[in-house]
Structure formats: C-alpha cells, structure tokens
Amino acid sequence: MTRFVIVFAAALTIACGSSMPPAEDGDLAAFISKIKAVDNHSHANSTAPGDTDYDALPLDGLPPFAVPARLRPESPLWLDAYRGVYGY
C-alpha cells in the first residue's frame, strides 16, 4: 500500500507539472502526528461452512464507471512515476 501511495503521489506530481512538493506546515504536521488511528469496523463472520468471501463488499448495486485516463494502468504517467521513484 505504501508503494502505491508513493507511486500515485509521484504520478500526480508529474501530471500537475510540479517538481517540488509543497512545504510542510509544521503546525498541521504536529496536529496530525497526535491523531491516533483506530480500526473501529468489524468483519462479521459468515455462518455458511467454507464461505471464504464473507467480508467482500457487495458491488452489485454500483453502476459501471470509467476510471479517469490518468489513473488507468496504460497511462504513460505511471511509467514516468516508476522512473522517478525506482529509477526504472
């Protein structure tokens, strides 16, 4: 997940034409660092024997949607991001 965030941030930076990230706001960073992360949702178990898909999200009600061109795997921005992050 961390690699995805780094690659996504690099792709977004390249797409926006900025080579430098914005300066960090010290007060905001200090406030954010004090926030405690809590995983407060449950994963209800199924009572069906052998059900390995019990906590999957039901996607039947979602309409089909198109992924934005810059986020599609075939976008050249991903290759530029890989080059920038990993020297690929």
Residue pairs with C-beta under 8 A, 6 or more apart in sequence:
6 85
7 78
7 81
7 82
7 85
8 81
10 80
10 81
10 84
10 85
11 70
11 75
11 77
11 78
11 80
11 81
13 19
13 21
14 77
14 80
14 81
14 84
15 70
15 77
43 55
44 54
44 55
45 54
46 54
48 54
69 75
70 77
79 88
82 88
